[in-house]
Amino acid sequence: MSIRSDSIWAPSPSTIRGQPTPLSADSKGERLAYANGKSIFLRSIDNPAISTQYSGHTTATTVARFSPSGYYVASGDVSGTVRVWDCVGEGATKGEYHIISGKINDLAWDGDSARIIAVGDGKEKYGHCITADSGNSVGEISGHSSQINTVSIRQQRPLRAMTGSDDTSLVFYHGAPFKFNTSLRKHQRFVYGVAFSPDGSSIVSVGADKNIFLYDGKTGEAKSDIGSGEHKGSVFAVSWARDSKRFVTSSADQTVKIWDAEAGKAIQTWRMGEEGKVSIADHQVGVVWPTGRSDGLIISLNLDGDLTYLSEGSQSPQRVVRGHQKNITAVAASDSKDSVPTLFSGSSDGRVCNWDIPTGTAAYIDGPGHTNYVSAIATAPEGRLYSVGWDDCLRSIDPSANVFTGSATSTDGQPRGVAASSSGFAVVATHKGVQTFIDGQKKKDIQFKSMSPTAIAANEDLIAVAGDDSSVLILSPTSLETKHKPESLGSVITTLSFSADGKYLAAGCSNGKIAVFNTSSWEVAISRWSSHTARVTSISWNQEGTYAVSGGLDTNVFVWSVKKPGTRIGKMNAHKDGVNGVAWVDGGRVVSVGGDAAVKVWKVERLS
């Protein structure tokens, strides 16, 4: 057996309300770079299901920028560290430099791919200029009295740079080495974005005062005030077209606008969301106009993390790329006997996504769903889907319509898990006990005095529930009476999973070990699956019941054989911050999700 990475379905960019989110496109216009969690993702623009992940940062990342050469990426995080790394090969780190004692908000490369200016919210200073290969100082960023939100460097000589800050000022620098030249106070509120045109002749600035200003690219002198009153909300981001004659802005008024720089007028406007309805989720917080493309593609980012592909001259978006923004906490696959299996995932912010496995594209489950942490998802044989969350609710989902059905059903406590039996039951384990539901109506419940449930699984004839006293109880699905009580495993069981044929029940423990019970005798049939070094979070079987895949908080994914219990293959460091769920989607592919908000597909080869 062997396991290899098949694809990474990247999360959406991390966003914060009222703050800009930097997006960067490479010089060829083929890839997009952005930050999510502690990782940086480089995502194909034409095929968003293809992406690579850089996980060298140890704290939350904030910004990533491609070098003009296209060989390197510089990325920053909340600790004030900038890392320069190879984006063509294996992602090797070229340099790690501590810039400021606080969050990095933005950074920029010079035209030689040799110098970087990084800015943010420091204590002693708000930014610094360094060489990309050694981190040596090549200038000083000064003139601001508050955090710097944005920076841009002229790509031609003589080198120039501009920064924008919360102190409402813009500072113009001459370089290299970069040094203060002049301070400009055109904006009345926070400055969110500055950008030099590709030919270096102009600079544009945008901010929370809804205004747009143009400056001379060589001298920094103010040239014009553009489109006063056009935007009705803060302008978060700006990006130039390759011809240096037009630029695009994105705003909290839910609009994206293309501007003619010379005429000073908006020549096209897109408004996101429902017509006439104010939607905070549709605030446009980032935008990029990839200069390496000839098709005029513009990519805009909203507060929900959706990447909208816009084309100049067309009012309708070409496509919308969706996904999770937060830690993915639950995953389940539809019956793998289906011709086209479907994957469902839930995250800590309550978002539930439906993934098309052949294309790697995601769609949100429509309708009022969970309001916070989705703790488990289960698929029923008849096609229905059940989810539970820390809003103490059970929800039913119709996968064919991609919508939550019915109303939320309250549980008697915080759900620990959900399972679906082939007889139509939804079984929920809470911290108090077990409840069964049919069509949203509670049918049976049982509470335990001596233990609190930690995991649950069900098949056609049985319900298995594990407790915090290390016990496993086998219950009748109709009466919830205890039918069997297998021997204690000596460690708290954190996940349970029946094989598809019902012959085995796998139990993953908090100490990293997995035991497999034979359901005919309830004796431990396999006790040698013990390679995890931390809590096992999820187990999933293949359709034949001959192999199982597991994931744990040790960040690892393992595939196990029933016939050869001592044989296993693993993928170490599969997910930064731990693996939260695994699913076997078809004969040779498994899926894992975790704390990095990414969905990863693994190809398992040479299964006997």
WOMOHU-V171092 format. One record per backbone hydrogen bond with DSSP energy under -1.0 kcal/mol. CO is the residue of the C=O (numbers start at 1). NH is the residue of the N-H. If there is no record, write none. Layout:
CO;NH
CO;NH
This chain:
2;605
4;603
7;601
9;599
16;19
24;33
26;29
30;45
31;26
32;43
33;24
34;41
35;14
36;39
37;61
39;36
40;54
41;34
42;52
43;32
47;50
50;44
52;42
54;40
60;78
63;76
65;74
67;70
71;87
72;67
73;85
74;65
75;83
76;62
76;63
77;80
77;104
80;99
81;77
82;97
83;75
84;94
84;95
85;73
92;86
95;84
97;82
100;102
103;121
106;119
108;117
110;113
114;132
115;110
116;130
117;108
118;128
119;105
119;106
120;148
126;120
128;118
129;138
130;116
131;135
136;131
138;178
147;166
150;164
152;162
159;175
160;154
161;173
162;152
163;171
164;149
164;150
165;168
165;191
169;165
170;184
171;163
172;181
172;182
173;161
174;179
178;140
179;174
182;172
184;170
190;208
193;206
195;204
197;200
201;217
202;197
203;215
204;195
205;213
206;192
206;193
207;210
207;235
212;226
213;205
214;223
214;224
215;203
216;220
221;216
224;214
227;230
234;252
237;250
239;248
241;244
245;261
246;241
247;259
248;239
249;257
250;236
250;237
251;254
251;284
254;272
255;251
256;270
257;249
258;267
258;268
259;247
260;264
265;260
268;258
270;256
274;277
279;282
280;283
281;304
283;303
285;21
286;301
288;299
290;293
296;312
298;310
299;288
300;308
301;285
301;286
302;305
306;302
307;321
308;300
309;318
310;298
311;314
319;309
321;307
324;12
327;348
330;346
332;344
335;338
342;334
343;355
344;332
345;353
346;329
346;330
347;350
347;374
351;347
352;365
353;345
354;363
355;343
356;360
361;356
363;354
366;404
373;390
376;388
378;386
380;383
384;380
385;397
386;378
387;395
388;375
388;376
389;392
392;411
393;389
394;409
395;387
396;405
397;385
398;402
398;403
402;366
403;398
409;394
414;431
417;429
419;427
421;424
425;421
426;437
427;419
428;435
429;416
429;417
432;448
433;430
434;446
435;428
436;443
436;444
437;426
438;441
441;438
444;436
446;434
452;468
455;466
457;464
462;459
463;475
464;457
465;473
466;454
466;455
467;470
470;489
471;467
473;465
474;483
474;484
475;463
476;480
481;476
484;474
492;510
495;508
497;506
499;502
503;519
504;499
505;517
506;497
507;515
508;494
508;495
509;512
509;536
513;509
515;507
516;525
516;526
517;505
518;522
523;518
526;516
528;530
529;514
535;553
538;551
540;549
542;545
546;562
547;542
548;560
549;540
550;558
551;537
551;538
552;555
552;579
555;574
555;575
556;552
557;571
558;550
559;569
560;548
564;567
567;561
569;559
571;557
575;578
578;595
581;593
583;591
588;604
589;585
589;586
590;602
591;583
592;600
593;580
593;581
594;328
594;597
599;9
600;592
601;6
601;7
602;590
603;4
605;2
